[in-house]
């Protein structure tokens, strides 16, 4: 028996574009926080700490969301596996959109005192929960509906969300930087991207409400009968897949979030580059990330997911060693080249995992399993590594960050080699395995 989808090409294109639209919106909301944290939150929410300590704490509030993301994957994975993918994804989109709007309207510390940073952290946790439930559901929309021989090609669409969102977030802040003074940007201009995201959320809701439930989920509901607690099944039947999948993806998060958050601050504060220059190079880096994501995902249908992720991890080891000597040349072009290298190697490994992680789990707990693996990697790579990076530079210099990234890449390489090679029929094979007694 196979649960491979037989959606016509036109329907698959609509599903793929809907999944990408949702991830672009949610990651845009997620990333404008990171950009604002690197550029302005130290001034408006932590002014009493000074520039260096305020920036470190602002970036720490960015990292809080990564702690929340695994809990979001468990919470929304539970409902996604038991009630359906579509309704769960609508909920995550609304939670992210309303939290982002609230941040844009949040009074500063100068207005309401210590309550401002407390509310900022609460809203950031809600963003983390929403993104924790978003990625797995968006990838399942495509992976569970795609033709078996082109699953990687269709699953790349939600994988484009982070790269497009980063370029869009950088462009939004660039426009505000070019059209207002620094004083106006700090006073109110930083709020514009947060409030304007409401328009994108409206588009995302319109697209997602028009979708149907995935074919695999409907079939599983007819054949598997009563379901156990999804998170319990994940850890009793597929613990190795969760932890190896998370380890395999950790370098992706480490490189990406060092690129989109830490390097934004590093370029302006350590290298002294103008803010518009750093933001413009962020757009270039986002486009490079998108191109490598597309190429790697398509190739994964031909040569296998694991092989492409291995190639990406090996490239990341090399990139970790060379990238900061390039960035520290200190010119706009060297910064842009270094950022493009950081984000380019991310795409090589990131493209295939939109199909690889779902292929490790059966339909009855695929939302939960893939989501937990993905977001555990987010805690280690996206939450911990950028914080360590900020502490390493004053003590050991920027090269220490590159060596840290290279070490994380070796960890991901080992975990990837330990994973099974997934292939075109793996969704059906995973579903054919009986549930535990």
C-alpha positions, 0 to 999 in steps of 0.5 A, a space after each residue: 500500500 502507498 500513500 503517495 499523492 497523485 495531485 495534478 501538477 496545477 494543484 501541487 503548484 498551488 499547494 507548494 506556493 501556499 506552503 511557501 507563502 506561509 513560511 515566508 510570512 512567519 519567518 519574516 515576522 521572526 527575522 524582523 525581531 532579530 534584525 531589530 534586536 541587533 540594531 535598536 532593541 538595546 537602545 529602546 528596551 535595555 538603555 541602562 545597560 550600555 551598548 555592548 551589554 544591551 546588545 547581548 541581552 537583546 540578542 538573548 531575548 531573540 534566543 528565548 524563542 528557540 527554547 520555546 520552539 520545541 514546545 511549539 512543535 510538541 503542542 502544535 504537532 499534537 493537534 496537527 497529527 490528531 486533528 489535521 495539518 490545515 487548521 493547525 497551520 492557520 492557528 500558528 499563522 494567527 499566533 505569529 501575526 498577532 504577537 508581531 503586531 503587539 511587539 510593534 505597538 509595545 511601549 518602551 522601557 522609558 514609558 512603562 519601565 521594567 514591564 516593557 522588556 518583560 512583555 517583550 520576552 512573553 511575546 517572543 515566547 509566543 513567536 517561538 511557539 508559533 514558529 515551532 509548529 509552523 515548519 513541520 506543518 508547511 513541509 508536510 503540505 508539500 511532502 505528503 501531497 507530492 509525487 514520490 519521485 519529485 518530493 524534494 523539488 516540491 518540498 523545497 518551497 517551504 524551505 525557501 521561506 527563511 531565505 526570502 523572509 530574511 531578504 524581505 526583512 533586510 529590505 524593509 529595514 533598509 527602506 526605513 534606514 534610507 527614508 528617516 534619520 537614525 533618531 527617527 528610526 530609534 524613536 518609532 521607525 523600527 515599529 513599521 516592519 512589525 505593524 506592516 506585517 499584518 498585511 502579509 498575515 492577511 494574505 497568508 490566511 486567505 491562501 491557507 484557508 483555501 487549502 484541503 487536508 493532505 492525502 496522507 493524513 486523510 488516508 491514515 485517519 481511515 486506516 490506523 484507527 485510534 491514535 496514541 499521544 503523538 509525542 509518546 509514540 515519537 520517543 518510544 518508536 523513533 528516538 534515534 530519528 529525532 536526535 540524529 535528525 536534530 544533530 544533522 540539522 544543527 549546523 544549518 541553524 548555527 550558520 544561518 542565525 550567526 548570519 542573520 542576527 550576529 553578523 548584522 550587529 558585528 558589521 555595524 558595531 565591530 566593523 563600523 559599516 553603515 547600517 544600510 550597507 549591512 542591510 543591503 548585503 543581507 538581501 544579497 545573502 538571502 538570495 544566495 541562500 535561496 539559490 543554493 536551497 533550490 539547487 540542493 533540494 532538486 538534486 536530492 531527488 536524484 542523488 538522495 537527501 543524505 548525500 546532499 546534506 553531507 555535502 552541505 556539512 562538509 562545505 560548512 566545515 571549510 566555510 567556518 575556517 575561512 569566513 571570518 578572515 574574509 569578513 574582517 578585511 572590513 570592506 562592504 564587499 568582503 562583508 557581503 562575500 563572507 555573509 554570502 558564504 555563510 548563508 550559501 552553505 546553509 542552503 546546501 544542507 537545508 534544501 533537502 531536509 524539507 523532504 528528509 525529516 518527514 521521511 523519517 516518521 510515519 504519518 500518524 506522528 510525522 508532524 510531531 516527530 519532524 517538528 521536534 527534530 527540527 526545533 531541537 536543532 534550532 535550540 542548539 544551533 540557532 539559540 546557543 551558538 549565536 550567544 556563545 559567538 557574542 561572548 567569544 569575540 572579546 576573549 579570543 577574536 572572531 576566528 574563534 566563532 569560525 572554529 566553533 561553526 566548524 566544530 558544530 558542522 563536524 557534529 552534524 556531519 557525523 549525525 547525518 552519516 548515521 541516518 538512513 538514506 531516505 528514498 521515494 517510497 519511504 513515506 509508504 514504508 514508514 506507514 506500513 510499520 505497525 504501531 506499538 502495542 
